[in-house]
Amino acid sequence: MLTLDPHTYGNSPAAMYLTLYLNEQGSESLNRKVGRKLETWRQTIKDVAMSHMHTDEMSPATFGKLLIMMTAAVRESALVLPDKLCQELVTNILVGELKTWKTRCINTSRLQRRVKPVHGEPTPIMRVMPRAGEETDEERIEKLRERSRRYLERHGKKNTLY
């Protein structure tokens, strides 16, 4: 039986919980199906992001709208997995990644409105860094984890998130 590293599918709570669940199930075929679904969607997201970064054809607003449509597609699409929990966790992981890209897109749009591009060059989304004092993705993830832990403790529920 193959044991997956807790960060195999990412650092989000859903990704870590998915890895733990797949380790409990011990099904190689389920591991492959989940990995294929995640990699297919991640590659699609990456291709769309790269097309935005390397061409002048797509504005941040258009890219943001495309991300919204992709989010709807992920939520409504048949991420057909044999296990309902796996399907929900994969959906949560992908929606989280799309939201991260959407945040980058919003930040890029704000920067483009403030700063005039040099020689008409677009501001690529990948290069947008958080301002001093803004929290990073890792800090946001840790805050969400802590908030989830406190919620579970308050309601006397078992902590199955991590």
C-alpha positions in Angstrom: 0.0 0.0 0.0 1.3 3.4 -1.0 1.3 6.1 1.6 1.0 9.6 0.3 2.7 12.6 1.8 0.3 15.0 3.6 1.2 17.8 1.1 0.9 15.7 -2.1 -2.1 17.6 -3.4 -1.2 21.0 -1.9 -1.1 22.9 1.4 -4.7 23.7 1.9 -6.7 22.0 4.6 -8.9 20.2 2.0 -5.8 18.9 0.2 -4.3 17.6 3.4 -7.6 16.0 4.5 -7.9 14.4 1.0 -4.5 12.9 1.3 -5.3 11.5 4.8 -8.6 10.1 3.5 -6.9 8.5 0.4 -4.3 6.9 2.7 -7.1 5.4 4.8 -8.8 4.0 1.7 -5.6 2.5 0.4 -7.0 2.3 -3.2 -4.4 2.8 -5.9 -7.1 3.3 -8.6 -8.8 6.0 -6.5 -5.4 7.7 -5.9 -4.8 7.7 -9.7 -8.2 9.1 -10.5 -7.9 11.9 -8.0 -4.4 12.8 -9.2 -5.5 12.8 -12.8 -8.5 15.0 -12.2 -6.4 17.5 -10.2 -3.6 17.6 -12.7 -5.9 18.0 -15.6 -7.7 21.0 -14.1 -4.5 22.5 -12.7 -2.9 22.3 -16.2 -6.0 24.0 -17.7 -5.8 26.8 -15.1 -2.0 27.2 -15.7 -2.5 27.3 -19.5 -5.1 30.0 -19.2 -2.9 32.0 -16.8 0.1 31.6 -19.1 -1.9 32.7 -22.1 -2.9 35.8 -20.2 0.7 36.5 -19.1 2.3 36.1 -22.5 -0.1 37.8 -24.8 -1.7 41.2 -24.9 -5.0 39.8 -26.0 -6.5 39.1 -22.6 -7.0 41.9 -20.1 -7.1 41.2 -16.3 -10.9 41.8 -16.4 -11.4 39.2 -19.1 -9.1 36.8 -17.3 -11.1 37.3 -14.1 -14.3 36.6 -15.9 -12.8 33.4 -17.4 -11.8 32.4 -13.9 -15.4 32.9 -12.6 -16.6 30.7 -15.5 -14.0 28.0 -14.7 -15.1 28.1 -11.0 -18.7 27.5 -12.0 -17.6 24.7 -14.3 -15.6 23.0 -11.5 -18.5 23.3 -9.1 -21.1 22.1 -11.6 -19.1 19.7 -13.7 -19.1 16.1 -13.2 -15.7 15.6 -11.5 -16.8 12.1 -11.6 -15.1 10.2 -8.9 -16.5 7.1 -7.3 -16.4 8.6 -3.8 -18.6 11.6 -2.9 -16.1 12.9 -0.2 -13.2 12.8 -2.7 -15.3 14.6 -5.2 -16.1 17.4 -2.7 -12.5 17.7 -1.5 -11.2 17.9 -5.1 -13.8 20.5 -5.9 -12.8 22.5 -2.8 -9.1 22.3 -3.7 -9.7 23.5 -7.3 -12.1 26.3 -6.3 -9.5 27.5 -3.7 -6.8 27.6 -6.4 -9.1 29.5 -8.8 -9.9 32.0 -6.0 -6.2 32.6 -5.5 -5.8 33.4 -9.2 -8.9 35.6 -9.0 -7.3 37.6 -6.1 -4.1 38.0 -8.1 -6.2 39.2 -11.0 -7.9 41.8 -8.8 -4.6 43.0 -7.4 -3.2 43.3 -11.0 -6.2 45.3 -12.1 -5.7 47.7 -9.2 -2.1 48.1 -10.0 -2.8 48.7 -13.6 -5.2 51.5 -12.7 -2.7 53.1 -10.4 0.4 52.8 -12.5 0.7 53.5 -16.2 2.4 50.5 -17.9 5.8 51.2 -19.6 5.5 51.1 -23.4 2.1 49.5 -23.2 3.3 46.3 -21.6 0.7 44.5 -19.5 1.4 43.8 -15.8 1.6 40.0 -15.5 -0.4 38.5 -12.7 2.4 36.1 -11.5 4.6 39.1 -10.6 2.1 40.8 -8.2 3.5 40.6 -4.8 1.6 41.4 -1.6 2.3 44.9 -0.2 4.1 45.4 3.0 1.8 44.5 5.9 -0.6 42.3 3.7 -0.8 38.7 4.7 0.5 36.0 2.4 -1.3 32.9 1.3 0.3 30.8 4.0 -0.8 33.2 6.7 -4.3 33.2 5.3 -4.3 29.4 5.3 -3.1 29.2 8.9 -5.8 31.7 10.0 -8.5 29.6 8.3 -7.1 26.5 10.0 -7.1 28.2 13.4 -10.6 29.5 12.9 -11.9 26.1 11.9 -10.3 24.5 15.0 -11.9 27.1 17.3 -15.3 26.6 15.6 -15.1 22.8 16.1 -14.0 23.2 19.8 -16.9 25.7 20.4 -19.5 23.3 19.0 -18.0 20.2 20.6 -17.3 18.5 17.3 -14.5 16.1 16.5 -11.6 17.7 14.6 -11.5 15.8 11.3 -10.0 18.6 9.2 -6.3 17.8 9.7 
